[in-house]
Amino acid sequence: MVEVRWIQMTLFVTLLLLQFTAVTGQTSSSLITRAGDDVTLPCNKEIKHEDKCKSTNCLYNRSGPAVELISLGVINNNGFTKDRLGLTADCSLVIRNVKTIDVGRYTCRQFNKAGEQQGEDALVVLSVIYMEEQKYPDMVVFACSVLTDSGCEHTVEWLYEGNETDVEISQLDCLATVTLKTHLNQKSKYYESLKCNVTDRQSGNTLLCKVDPRSSCENTGSTSVEGNITPSANNNTPTPAGWWRFIILGLATLVMIVVALYIWKRTKGNQTQMEVNTVHREDEDEDEGTVTYENVGEPSASVRLH
């Protein structure tokens, strides 16, 4: 596992350097949810008695120019699956079946009948908890990561209620992996024993997520916090922090690949050793099966039977 630790340490230094690209900016709210869940992004409704949110626009920005998801109450189809979007009675944006591509900044903006903006923009930064499972003949590997539009502001760790000698845990800021030396027929056992613990370092709020993809995360505190959000100096230019989620996804994939290569090399080595032992044993058997008969009367004559 030396290769795994070396790669993780190298990537940790790279990610740590990228974190320092962030600077303080405007105050806004942030939300975190698990991939596959539904989430509601609040909009500070300024216009009372509005009919079907006809004065509300919702914009989405990740690393390039902002796109309008909602235009005066009408849902557009701009890169999002249209049936995954919706509006609540108070004009908050609903995203169903959240995916990793949904990570980014969402702005709610309202206008009066004269076309003038009412109140300030309501900005929500959405982060997504992504969990992945890889199965091998003699072990299972889980990865839990937080994908965000800015630098990593969360701590990710695995909690295991079973025998610690059965697992190996590796942890970075926004990524943690756990390897279980268990048989696949014990799936229900480790599904119940494993939880991914995600903590917001600014607020201390925590989410507990089971590995079962059908379950939602348990909220042990409010995940909506006030913090300093970095504004994009140029909406047309991706920032290093804007690529954070891609780095985390790539890191998770790389860890999975390294583990797979390690298992393959170990398995191949065991097979080679078994072949050598088999050949050696056959040679021994041949030697043990050799019998020499000597003719006492004629010393020069001998017969060897195999």
C-alpha positions, 0 to 999 in steps of 0.5 A: 500500500506504499504506492497508495499512500505516496499518491495520496500525499502528493495529491494532498499537497496539490489540493492544499495549495489550491485552497489558498486561491480563495479570498473573502467576498460577499456573504451568502448561504451554503447548502450541502446534500447527497447525490440522489437526494432532493434539495430546496434552495431558498429565495428571499421573496421580496414581492408579496402575493406574487402569482406563480413566481412570474417575477422570479429568475433563477440563475446558475453559475459554475465556472463560466457565464451564468445561465437562466434556469428559471425565467419569470417563473418559467423553467428553461432547459439549459443543461439541466434535465427540465423535470428535475427543476421546480419552484415552491410556493415561496419561489425557492428553487427545487432540484430533484435527484441531485447530481454532481453536475449540480455543484455551483452557485445559484442566484434568485432574483426578483423584479417588479412589474416595471422590470426593476429588481426588487431587493438583493440577489439571494445566492446559494452555494451548493455542494454535493456529497458523492459516494462510490463503491468498488467490489473486488474478489476479496474486498470492497472499497468505498469512497466518500467525497464532497464536491464544491465550487470553491476550496474544500471547507469540509472534513470527511471521515469514515465511521466503522462500528465493526472490528477495526482490523477488518478495515483500512481507512485513508483520509484527506480533507474532502475525500476518505476511502475505506477498504473492507477485507470482507466477503461480498455475501456480508453486504448487509453487515457492512452497509449497517456498520459504515457511515460517512461523517461530513463536517462543515469546518466553519459551522461545525454542523455534521451530516451522517451518510450511510453507504446504502444509496437508497438512504439519505444523510442524517442531519445532526445540525443545520447545514445552512450557514452564513459564510464568506463566498468568493465572487468570480472576478470574471464569469467567463474564466474558470478559477482554480477553485472552480475546478475543485469538484473535478479534482476530488472526482479524479482523486477518488477515481485514481485511488480506486485505480491504485487499489485495483492495481495493487490487488491485481499485482498481489493476486498475480504474485500469489499465482506465480508463487503457487506455480513455483511451489507446484513445480518444486513439489513435482520435482520432489515427488519425482526424486522420491519416486526414484528407486535403484536396484543393484546387481550384487553379482555384477557391480557394473550392472544397475537398473533405475526405475521411475 
